Amino acid sequence: MAGRHRRPETDERPLVTVEAVGRKCPIPIIMLAARLHEVPIGSVIAVTADDPAASSDIPAWCRLKLHDFVAEVPLERGSAFHIRRAY
């Protein structure tokens, strides 16, 4: 899948990280949606997850909700998914 492990386009660090490692989808997305308001519009929030479905589900949720999927950053366990809040 092209672009799956894109690096962040800037050195901007997420202001909030939602820890969802060990949770199965759709729980990481539900946790993200519940905490998205914690970052200002235009800022980045991250979700850590190790469920393989998160690699496709989180970017799809971003497209559906019109937020910007910035990057999937591999971690020792799972990945950190960076999302820029659009509204």
N, C-alpha and C positions, 0 to 999 in steps of 0.2 A: 504494500500500500504506500504509494508515494507521499512523502511529507509526514509520515506517521511520527517520526522522531525528530521533528523540527526543533532547532534550538531557538530560544527566545530571540526576537528581533532586536531587542535592546537589553541593556544590563538591568532593566527595571526589575526589582524583586517584588514578589507578591506581598501585599500588605497583610493578608490573612491567609492562613493555610488550614484547610479543612482536612482533618485526618480521618480517612475512610479505609485505610488498609485493613484487610480482613473482612470487609463488608461486601456483599454481593450486590450487583446492580439490580434494581435501580436505587439502592440506598445511597451511594455516593452522590447521585444527582439530586436526590431529595435533600441531602445534607447541604449541598452547594446552594440549592434554591433557597433554603432556609437562612443561609448566612450571607448571601450575596449583598444584601443591604448594608453589611458592615464595612464595605469599601465604597469610596466615592465613585461617582460616574467617571469613567475613563481610567480607573485604576485596575490593578490586576489582583485577582484572588487565585489561589491554587487549591487543587484537590489532590490528595495522595490516595491512590487506589492500586490494588493488585489484582482485581478481577479482570480477566482478559477482555470482557465485554466493554469495559470502561474506555478502551482505545477507540472504539467506534461510537459508543453511546454518548460520551461527553461532548465530542465535536458535533454530533447530530443534534443534541439538546441545544448547544450554542447556536447552530443555524436556525433551529426552530424558534428560539427565543430572541434571535437577532443580537446576541452577544458575540464578541470576537474570540474565537479559539486561537490563542497565541502559540502554544507549544505543548508538546508532550516531552517531558524531561525524564529519561530513565533514572531510576533510583536503585539502590541495592535490592529492595523489595518493591516491585511495582514501578509506578511512574508518578510524577507530579504533573498534573494537567493545569496549565495556566490559562486563565480566562480573563478578558478585559470586559468590565461591566459597561454596557452601552447605554443603559437608562436606569 
